[in-house]
């Protein structure tokens, strides 16, 4: 996954960061 992301870090870093942010929010909502 990250090897493929290396082809276009500019886009994928932002995309991965937003996914991680969404997962953190979901984790908090589920855990609450």
C-alpha distance matrix in Angstrom:
0.0 3.8 5.5 5.3 6.2 8.8 10.6 11.8 11.7 14.9 13.7 10.2 11.7 14.5 12.6 10.6 14.0 15.8 13.8 14.4 18.0 18.4 17.3 19.7 22.4 21.9 22.1 25.3 26.8 26.2 27.4 30.4
3.8 0.0 3.8 5.3 4.7 6.2 9.0 10.1 9.1 12.6 12.3 8.9 9.5 12.9 12.0 9.8 12.7 15.2 13.9 14.0 17.4 18.6 17.7 19.6 22.5 22.7 22.6 25.5 27.4 27.1 28.0 30.9
5.5 3.8 0.0 3.8 5.4 5.1 7.4 9.8 9.9 13.6 13.7 10.9 12.0 15.5 14.7 13.1 16.1 18.6 17.4 17.8 21.1 22.3 21.4 23.4 26.3 26.3 26.3 29.3 31.1 30.8 31.7 34.6
5.3 5.3 3.8 0.0 3.8 5.3 5.7 7.9 9.1 12.4 11.7 9.2 11.5 14.4 13.1 12.4 15.7 17.6 16.4 17.6 20.7 21.4 21.1 23.4 25.9 25.8 26.3 29.3 30.8 30.6 31.9 34.7
6.2 4.7 5.4 3.8 0.0 3.8 5.3 5.7 5.7 9.0 8.4 5.7 7.7 10.7 9.9 9.3 12.3 14.4 13.8 14.9 17.7 18.8 18.8 20.9 23.3 23.7 24.3 27.0 28.6 28.8 30.0 32.6
8.8 6.2 5.1 5.3 3.8 0.0 3.8 5.4 5.2 8.9 9.8 8.0 9.1 12.5 12.7 12.0 14.4 17.0 16.9 17.5 20.2 21.8 21.8 23.5 26.1 26.7 27.2 29.7 31.5 31.8 32.8 35.3
10.6 9.0 7.4 5.7 5.3 3.8 0.0 3.8 6.2 9.0 9.5 8.8 10.9 13.6 13.5 13.8 16.5 18.4 18.5 19.7 22.3 23.5 23.9 25.9 28.1 28.6 29.5 32.0 33.5 33.9 35.2 37.6
11.8 10.1 9.8 7.9 5.7 5.4 3.8 0.0 3.8 5.5 5.9 6.2 8.4 10.5 10.8 11.9 14.1 15.7 16.4 17.9 19.9 21.2 22.1 24.0 25.9 26.8 27.9 30.2 31.6 32.3 33.8 35.9
11.7 9.1 9.9 9.1 5.7 5.2 6.2 3.8 0.0 3.8 5.5 5.0 5.4 8.2 9.4 9.8 11.4 13.7 14.7 15.6 17.5 19.4 20.2 21.6 23.7 24.9 25.8 27.8 29.6 30.4 31.5 33.6
14.9 12.6 13.6 12.4 9.0 8.9 9.0 5.5 3.8 0.0 3.8 5.9 5.9 6.9 9.0 10.6 11.3 13.0 14.9 16.1 17.2 19.1 20.6 21.8 23.5 25.0 26.3 27.9 29.5 30.8 32.0 33.7
13.7 12.3 13.7 11.7 8.4 9.8 9.5 5.9 5.5 3.8 0.0 3.8 5.7 5.6 6.2 8.7 10.1 11.0 12.5 14.4 15.6 16.8 18.5 20.2 21.6 22.8 24.4 26.2 27.4 28.6 30.2 31.9
10.2 8.9 10.9 9.2 5.7 8.0 8.8 6.2 5.0 5.9 3.8 0.0 3.8 5.4 4.8 5.8 8.2 9.7 10.2 11.9 13.8 15.0 16.1 18.0 19.8 20.6 21.9 24.1 25.4 26.3 27.7 29.8
11.7 9.5 12.0 11.5 7.7 9.1 10.9 8.4 5.4 5.9 5.7 3.8 0.0 3.8 5.5 5.2 6.0 8.6 9.9 10.4 12.1 14.2 15.2 16.3 18.4 19.8 20.7 22.5 24.3 25.4 26.4 28.3
14.5 12.9 15.5 14.4 10.7 12.5 13.6 10.5 8.2 6.9 5.6 5.4 3.8 0.0 3.8 5.5 5.0 6.2 8.6 9.9 10.5 12.4 14.2 15.3 16.6 18.4 19.8 21.2 22.7 24.2 25.5 27.0
12.6 12.0 14.7 13.1 9.9 12.7 13.5 10.8 9.4 9.0 6.2 4.8 5.5 3.8 0.0 3.8 5.4 5.2 6.2 8.7 9.9 10.7 12.4 14.3 15.5 16.5 18.2 20.2 21.2 22.4 24.1 25.8
10.6 9.8 13.1 12.4 9.3 12.0 13.8 11.9 9.8 10.6 8.7 5.8 5.2 5.5 3.8 0.0 3.8 5.5 5.0 6.1 8.5 9.8 10.4 12.2 14.3 15.1 16.1 18.3 19.8 20.6 22.0 24.0
14.0 12.7 16.1 15.7 12.3 14.4 16.5 14.1 11.4 11.3 10.1 8.2 6.0 5.0 5.4 3.8 0.0 3.8 5.4 5.1 6.2 8.7 9.8 10.5 12.5 14.2 15.1 16.6 18.5 19.8 20.8 22.5
15.8 15.2 18.6 17.6 14.4 17.0 18.4 15.7 13.7 13.0 11.0 9.7 8.6 6.2 5.2 5.5 3.8 0.0 3.8 5.4 4.9 6.2 8.6 9.8 10.6 12.3 14.1 15.5 16.6 18.2 19.8 21.1
13.8 13.9 17.4 16.4 13.8 16.9 18.5 16.4 14.7 14.9 12.5 10.2 9.9 8.6 6.2 5.0 5.4 3.8 0.0 3.8 5.3 5.1 6.1 8.6 9.9 10.4 12.1 14.3 15.3 16.2 17.9 19.8
14.4 14.0 17.8 17.6 14.9 17.5 19.7 17.9 15.6 16.1 14.4 11.9 10.4 9.9 8.7 6.1 5.1 5.4 3.8 0.0 3.8 5.4 5.0 6.1 8.7 9.7 10.3 12.3 14.2 15.0 16.0 18.0
18.0 17.4 21.1 20.7 17.7 20.2 22.3 19.9 17.5 17.2 15.6 13.8 12.1 10.5 9.9 8.5 6.2 4.9 5.3 3.8 0.0 3.8 5.4 5.2 6.3 8.7 9.8 10.8 12.5 14.3 15.3 16.5
18.4 18.6 22.3 21.4 18.8 21.8 23.5 21.2 19.4 19.1 16.8 15.0 14.2 12.4 10.7 9.8 8.7 6.2 5.1 5.4 3.8 0.0 3.8 5.4 5.1 6.1 8.5 10.0 10.6 12.2 14.0 15.3
17.3 17.7 21.4 21.1 18.8 21.8 23.9 22.1 20.2 20.6 18.5 16.1 15.2 14.2 12.4 10.4 9.8 8.6 6.1 5.0 5.4 3.8 0.0 3.8 5.4 5.0 5.9 8.6 9.7 10.3 11.8 13.9
19.7 19.6 23.4 23.4 20.9 23.5 25.9 24.0 21.6 21.8 20.2 18.0 16.3 15.3 14.3 12.2 10.5 9.8 8.6 6.1 5.2 5.4 3.8 0.0 3.8 5.4 5.0 6.2 8.6 9.8 10.3 12.0
22.4 22.5 26.3 25.9 23.3 26.1 28.1 25.9 23.7 23.5 21.6 19.8 18.4 16.6 15.5 14.3 12.5 10.6 9.9 8.7 6.3 5.1 5.4 3.8 0.0 3.8 5.4 5.2 6.2 8.6 9.8 10.5
21.9 22.7 26.3 25.8 23.7 26.7 28.6 26.8 24.9 25.0 22.8 20.6 19.8 18.4 16.5 15.1 14.2 12.3 10.4 9.7 8.7 6.1 5.0 5.4 3.8 0.0 3.8 5.4 5.0 6.0 8.4 9.8
22.1 22.6 26.3 26.3 24.3 27.2 29.5 27.9 25.8 26.3 24.4 21.9 20.7 19.8 18.2 16.1 15.1 14.1 12.1 10.3 9.8 8.5 5.9 5.0 5.4 3.8 0.0 3.8 5.5 5.1 5.9 8.4
25.3 25.5 29.3 29.3 27.0 29.7 32.0 30.2 27.8 27.9 26.2 24.1 22.5 21.2 20.2 18.3 16.6 15.5 14.3 12.3 10.8 10.0 8.6 6.2 5.2 5.4 3.8 0.0 3.8 5.5 5.0 5.8
26.8 27.4 31.1 30.8 28.6 31.5 33.5 31.6 29.6 29.5 27.4 25.4 24.3 22.7 21.2 19.8 18.5 16.6 15.3 14.2 12.5 10.6 9.7 8.6 6.2 5.0 5.5 3.8 0.0 3.8 5.5 5.3
26.2 27.1 30.8 30.6 28.8 31.8 33.9 32.3 30.4 30.8 28.6 26.3 25.4 24.2 22.4 20.6 19.8 18.2 16.2 15.0 14.3 12.2 10.3 9.8 8.6 6.0 5.1 5.5 3.8 0.0 3.8 5.6
27.4 28.0 31.7 31.9 30.0 32.8 35.2 33.8 31.5 32.0 30.2 27.7 26.4 25.5 24.1 22.0 20.8 19.8 17.9 16.0 15.3 14.0 11.8 10.3 9.8 8.4 5.9 5.0 5.5 3.8 0.0 3.8
30.4 30.9 34.6 34.7 32.6 35.3 37.6 35.9 33.6 33.7 31.9 29.8 28.3 27.0 25.8 24.0 22.5 21.1 19.8 18.0 16.5 15.3 13.9 12.0 10.5 9.8 8.4 5.8 5.3 5.6 3.8 0.0
